[in-house]
Amino acid sequence: MSTEQSQDSTATARHWRSYGPLDLHPILVHAMEAFNEHGYHGTSVRNIAGRVGVTVPALYYHYENKQALLATLLETSIKDVLDRCRAAAAEAGPAPLARFCGMVESIVLYMAHRRSLAFLDTEIRSLEPANRARYVALRDYLQHMLLDTVEAGRAEGVFTTEIPADAVRAVLIMCQGVANWFRPDGPLTAEQVAERHVVLSLGTVGHPLPSPAPRAPAPYGSR
């Protein structure tokens, strides 16, 4: 599947490494927090309305039902990842190695900076068939972006994996897992986590990493 398409101008204009406050309607913010705390099925529309400080009918004026809230949040998340991934690839240029590194970095940075939104991917099982199909199509597009780049790298000899589709799935699972454990007050910054995951991902797709420089022998008699 080819993903060679013209880049979205708004995505390339906005720097993909930049993250400001999350720009969501207050109803979506409170729905996101409730879903993360109690799960989709453990959250009621009345609970969300109470968090927002509006009546249930007022909430329904903005969103048809609880399913619409989840679908909107998940689509908002995956579309933002796609925009940033496209922008990273465009900035990297045509070389598969640089494009792959940029895309992996963009995905990990998103998972770290938008972890509350990205974590909702675990609720894909709660989407109704039409909403699920729409979300999966967007997620598959992200996977094909990476796969096309890995296949191009294999053709140039920079990636050596014999199982590119499996390797790309493994890379995405690893990167998406960052949303589960990353903490801003932890020992690593989002940028450091992204850098490490680029290295891990390169190993997964079979890019030979440079060997560490040999250590000089210790002086005779030293301990």
C-alpha positions in Angstrom: 0.0 0.0 0.0 1.5 3.3 -1.1 1.4 6.2 1.3 3.2 8.7 -1.0 0.7 11.6 -0.8 1.0 15.4 -0.6 1.8 16.5 2.9 -0.9 18.4 4.8 0.2 22.0 4.9 -1.0 22.6 8.5 0.9 19.6 9.7 4.2 20.6 8.1 3.8 24.2 9.3 3.5 23.2 12.9 6.7 21.8 14.3 6.0 18.2 15.2 8.1 18.3 18.4 6.2 21.2 19.9 3.5 20.5 22.5 1.4 23.1 24.2 -1.7 22.6 26.5 -4.1 20.0 25.2 -6.8 21.9 23.2 -10.0 20.0 23.7 -13.6 21.0 24.5 -14.1 20.8 28.3 -16.6 18.0 27.9 -14.0 16.0 26.0 -11.4 16.7 28.7 -13.6 15.5 31.5 -14.7 12.5 29.5 -11.1 11.6 28.8 -10.3 11.8 32.5 -13.3 9.7 33.5 -12.6 7.0 30.9 -9.0 6.8 32.1 -10.0 6.6 35.8 -13.0 4.3 35.5 -12.9 2.8 32.0 -15.5 3.4 29.3 -18.1 1.0 30.7 -17.5 2.2 34.2 -18.3 5.8 33.3 -21.8 7.2 32.8 -22.9 10.2 30.9 -24.3 11.6 34.2 -20.9 11.3 35.7 -19.3 13.2 32.9 -21.9 15.9 33.0 -21.4 16.2 36.8 -17.6 16.7 36.2 -18.2 19.4 33.6 -20.9 21.1 35.7 -23.7 20.8 33.1 -26.9 18.9 32.9 -27.2 15.7 30.9 -29.4 17.3 28.2 -26.8 20.1 27.9 -24.1 17.5 27.3 -26.2 15.8 24.7 -26.6 19.1 22.9 -22.8 18.9 22.1 -22.3 15.1 21.8 -24.9 12.6 20.8 -24.0 10.0 23.4 -21.1 8.5 25.4 -20.0 6.6 22.3 -19.6 9.8 20.4 -17.3 11.1 23.1 -15.0 8.1 22.9 -15.0 8.0 19.1 -14.1 11.8 19.0 -11.3 11.4 21.5 -9.8 8.4 19.7 -10.0 10.0 16.3 -8.5 13.2 17.6 -5.6 11.3 19.0 -4.8 9.2 16.0 -5.2 12.1 13.6 -2.7 14.2 15.6 -0.2 11.3 15.6 -0.6 11.0 11.8 -0.1 14.8 11.3 3.0 14.8 13.4 4.4 11.7 11.8 3.8 13.1 8.3 5.5 16.3 9.3 8.5 14.4 10.8 8.8 12.4 7.6 8.6 15.5 5.4 11.3 17.2 7.5 13.6 14.2 7.3 13.5 14.0 3.5 13.5 11.0 1.2 16.2 8.9 2.9 14.5 5.9 4.5 16.8 5.9 7.6 16.2 9.5 8.4 12.4 9.2 7.8 12.1 6.1 9.9 14.0 7.7 12.8 11.9 10.9 12.6 8.6 9.0 12.5 9.5 6.8 15.5 10.6 9.9 17.4 7.4 11.7 16.6 5.2 8.7 17.8 7.1 8.3 21.1 7.0 12.1 21.8 3.3 12.0 21.3 2.8 9.0 23.6 4.8 10.8 26.3 3.3 14.3 25.9 -0.3 13.2 25.3 -0.3 10.0 27.4 -3.8 10.7 28.8 -5.2 10.9 25.3 -3.0 8.1 23.9 -3.9 5.7 26.7 -7.5 5.6 25.5 -6.3 3.3 22.6 -7.0 0.5 25.1 -10.7 1.4 24.8 -10.8 0.5 21.1 -12.7 -2.6 22.1 -15.5 -0.4 23.3 -16.1 1.3 19.9 -19.1 0.4 17.9 -18.4 -1.3 14.5 -18.6 1.8 12.3 -16.5 3.9 14.7 -14.0 1.1 15.2 -13.6 0.6 11.4 -12.9 4.3 11.0 -10.3 4.3 13.8 -8.6 1.1 12.6 -8.3 2.5 9.1 -6.4 5.5 10.4 -4.2 3.4 12.7 -3.5 1.0 9.7 -2.4 4.0 7.7 0.1 4.9 10.3 1.4 1.4 10.2 1.7 1.5 6.4 3.6 4.7 6.6 6.3 3.0 8.6 6.1 -0.2 6.6 6.6 1.7 3.3 9.7 3.4 4.8 11.1 0.1 6.1 10.6 -1.6 2.7 12.3 1.3 1.0 15.2 0.9 3.5 15.4 -2.8 2.7 15.7 -2.0 -1.0 18.6 0.3 -0.2 20.2 -2.1 2.2 19.9 0.1 5.3 17.4 -2.3 7.0 17.9 -6.0 7.0 14.8 -7.5 8.7 13.4 -10.4 6.8 10.0 -9.9 8.5 9.3 -6.1 7.9 5.5 -6.2 8.7 6.2 -8.0 12.0 9.0 -5.7 12.8 6.9 -2.6 12.2 4.1 -4.0 14.4 6.6 -4.6 17.1 8.0 -1.1 16.8 4.5 0.4 17.1 3.6 -1.7 20.1 6.8 -0.7 21.9 6.3 3.0 21.1 2.6 3.0 22.1 3.5 1.4 25.4 5.2 4.6 26.4 1.8 6.1 27.2 1.4 3.4 29.9 4.5 4.0 31.9 6.0 7.4 31.1 5.9 10.0 33.9 7.0 13.7 33.4 8.7 13.6 36.9 10.5 10.3 36.1 14.2 9.8 35.5 14.0 10.3 31.8 12.6 13.2 29.7 10.3 12.6 26.8 13.1 13.4 24.5 15.5 10.9 26.1 12.8 8.2 26.0 12.3 9.0 22.3 16.0 8.8 21.6 16.2 5.4 23.2 13.2 4.1 21.4 14.7 5.1 18.1 17.8 3.0 18.9 15.6 0.1 19.9 13.5 0.4 16.8 16.5 0.5 14.5 17.6 -2.8 16.0 14.1 -4.2 15.4 14.2 -3.4 11.7 17.8 -4.6 11.3 19.8 -1.5 11.0 23.4 -2.2 12.1 24.3 0.1 15.0 27.9 1.2 15.3 29.9 -0.8 17.8 31.0 1.0 20.9 34.6 2.2 20.9 37.0 -0.3 22.6 38.0 0.8 26.1 41.6 1.5 26.7 43.3 -1.2 28.9 43.7 -0.2 32.5 47.3 0.7 33.5 49.2 -2.2 34.9 48.6 -2.7 38.5 45.5 -0.6 38.7 42.2 -1.8 40.2 
